[in-house]
Amino acid sequence: YDREHGYDTLLELGCGGEMEVLIEPLGDERQMRFAEVIAGALHSRRSAVVATVFERDQQCLSRPQRLIHGEQPLLDEIEDRHLATALLSSGVSTAGLATPGTRIDTIDTPGGRYRILLEPLLPALRLVLIGVNTTALALARLARGLGWEVDVLEHRESSEEPVLAAGARLLRSGPQDLDQRLALDARTGVVVMTHNLERDLAYLQALRTQPLAYLGALGSRSRALKMRAAIGHSVTTLHAPAGLDMGSETPEEIALAIAAEIQAALTGHGGGKLSASDGPIH
């Protein structure tokens, strides 16, 4: 499927790229089992890999077969057990998680040569904003627009309810019970921004042993130095001051800089200019 075959009226491929489209017939509810398993894994924030076997000996299967594997098997439809064993021994439970995006692998078994689509199944990024202020509210709006789950944490017990972005949740917690109030995981990013150094340090101390997708703190460079010196080593690298160097001044601009740095950290990119590099964009 590319622009040379006259299908651009259906889907514009302005990048000049090419797509391979897999059309899958679904005859009954049993064939939708994979979708239920995927939905359940995402709801429970479990990472996994979806291996879709779609071709044998250069012929498309009448219906794809799937192996969905996380810390344990979630679904196994593979009919060729040699193939199932090969997929598991090749590390299908972690193969798609090591690098972003999808890929196609080829595996030879006594039953034939198979092509398999490997897709990482990752829960949405959860962003926890500790502190209620104009920058936190702006970042919550932007993050929700990116499809992230957002929790805004208020450290004050008595304060009026802020107006949050649709879908964002308001939580109340001090540093001492943070791990009980929040189910932190490797797909969680946290930005500390209470605008009080001692309070920020208390939250950072509670977070220093957590393996997070991102840990950031708002503040000046001198404030960031004090934070680093106070908390010492942290499992997750502390980004302080949080955000990319974009000349941000307003709450919305600061929110953009922080969201961009979180996205770069999430995908293992440096956050530099695309025009200054010659590597692949995606």
N, C-alpha and C positions, 0 to 999 in steps of 0.2 A: 504494500500500500504506500504509494509515494505520489508526488505531484506529476510525475511523468505519465501516469496512466489516466489522467483526467477525472480523478475522484475528488479534487479539491472543492467542488461544489458541496460535497457532503461534510468534509472536515478540512479546514484550512491548515496546511502544513507550511507555515511561513518560514520555518527554520530550514527547510530544504532537507529534512530528515526522512526517515523511512520507518514504518511501523509494520509489525507482523501481528495480525488479528486472529485470535483463536475463537471460533464460534462453537459454543457448546450446547448441544440439545439437552433439555431437562424434561424428562418424560413423566416423572411423578415426584411425590414429596420425598421419597427416600433419596433421590438424587440431589436434594437440597440439604442433605445432612451436613455437608462441608460448610455451608453458609452458617448454620446454627452453631457449629463448633467454633468457627472464626468469631462470630458475634459473642459467644460465651467467653472466649479467651480475651478479647478486647475489653469486655465488661469487667472481667476480674483482673485486668491489667497484667496478663501473662504474655510474655514474649514467646514466639515460636517461629517455625519455618514451615511454609506451605510448599510442598513438592508436588507439582502437577505433571503427571506422565501423560503426554499427548501424542506421542509418535513412536511406532515400532517399525524398524527396517524401512524407514522413509515413507511409511503409510500412517496417516492419522488414525488414531483409535476411534471406534464408533462412539465412545464416550470416554473422556479423560478419567484417570484414576489418581487418587490423592493420598499422600501421606502427610499428616500434620503433626509436627513433633516439637515440643518445648522441652521442659525438664523431664517430661515423660510423653509417651505417645498419646495423642488426642484423637486421632482418626487414622485408620489404616485400611485403604481400599485396594492396595496393590495385589494383583493376582499372581504375578511372578515373584515368588518368595526369594529367588536369587537377587532380583532387583531390589526388593525391600531390604534385604540384608546389606546389599551394596550401598544403598542410600544411607542406612544407619551407620555403617562402618566409615563412610566418607564424611560423617559429621553433619548430617542434615539438620540436627537439632541446633547447631550453632553456625552452620556455613553461611546462611543468609544474614546473620546478625553481625558478622565481622566487617562487612562492607555494605554501604547503603545501596539501595536499588535492587533490581532483579537481575537474574542471569539465566542462561540456558546451559545445562550440562548434558553431556552424552555419556551413557554407561552401557558397556557391553556385558551381556550375560549369556548363558547357554540358550536362553529363550529368545535372544535377538538383541539388536542395538536400539536403545531407547533414547529419546530426547525428553528432558525434564525441565520444566520451568520452576526455578527456585525463587520464592518471594519471602522476604522477611516480614513477619507479622508483629508489628510493634504497637503498643498502646499509644494513645495520643500523649504528647508532652503535657505534664501537669506543672503549671507555674504557680508557685506560692509566693505571694508578696507580703512581706512582714512590715506592717506600717500602713496607716491610712492617710494619704495626702494626695495632692493634685497629680504628682508624678505617678504614684501607684495606681490611681484611678485611670489615668491616661494609658498606662501600660496594660492594665486589665482590659480596656476597650480594644487596644491593638491586638493583644494576645487572643482574645475571643474571636476577632476577625481572622486570625491565622488558624483557627480550629483547635487551639490549645484549651485544656481544662484550666480554670483559674480559681484559686482560693486566695482571698484577701484576708489577712490575719490582723485583727485589731488587738493590741496589747492592753488597751484601756477597757475596764469593765463597764464604766458608765460613760457613754458617749452616744450622740445621736447616730442613727443608722445612715451610713453614706449611700449615695445613689450609685450602684454598681452597674457595670455592663451586663446586658442580658446573658444569663447563664452562669455568671460568676457567683461564687458563694462567699459569704462573710462568716469567718470563724473568730473565736476569741480564745487566746491561749497565751500563757506566759512561757518563758524559756524552759522552766522546770518540767512542764508536762507536754512539751512540743511533740515528742515522739509518740505520745499516747493519742494526741488529737489529730496527728497527720500520719497517714500511711506513706512514708517516704520510700522511694525506690529509685532505680537507675534511670527512670524516665521522668524524673521530677527535677525541675529547676527552682531554685530559691533565690530571691533577691531581698536583702535586708535593708530597710530604709525607714527606720523610725525617727530619724533626725536627732537621736540622742546617742552619744558615743557609748556610754556605759551600757545602755539597753541593747544597742546593736551588738556589742561585744558579748553580752550574755546569750543572745540568740546564736551568734556565730560559734560560741563555745559549745552550745548544744548541738550544733550541726557539723562540727569538725570531724566527727567519726562516721558521718553518713556518706555512702557512695552515691552521689547525685549526678545528674546530667550536667548541672551547672550550679555554681554558688557564686553570688555576687553581692556587693554592698555598695550603696551610694555614698558619695562623699568626695572631699578634696583629696589631693595627693598626700598632704601631710596627715590627714585623718586616716587614709588608707595605710600609711606606714605604721601608725599606732595600732591599727587593727591587726596587721600582720605580726607585729612584735608581740602583741598580747595573746593571740590564739596559737602562735607557733605553727607546727605542721598540721595540715588538714588533709583528710583522705581525698576530698575533691578540691582541686585548685581554686583558690579564692581570687575572683576577678574584682579587684578594687583599685581604682574607681571602676564601677561597672559601666560597660558600654564601649562602642567603637568611637574612635576620634573623628567626629563628624562636625565639630563646631556647634554642637547642640546647646541651646539656651533655654527654650521654653519647655514646660513639662512634656508636651507632645513630642518635641524633638529629642529630648532625653529618653523618652520611652522608645522611640524609634531606634536610637543608638543601642539601647540595652537589648531590645528584641533582636536586632541584627546580630549582636554578639552571641546571644543565646543560640540562634539558628546556626551560626558558624561553628560554635562549640559542639552542637548536637550532631553535626555532619562531619566534624573533623576538618573544617576549612579554616583558613587564616583570616578571612574577612577583608582581604585586600581587593584592589581594583581588578575586574575582569580584563580590562584593556591593558593591564600591565603584565599579564601572564599569557602563555600560549598553550596551556593545558586544556583538557576537556572541561566544558562548562557543567555538564551533568554527570 
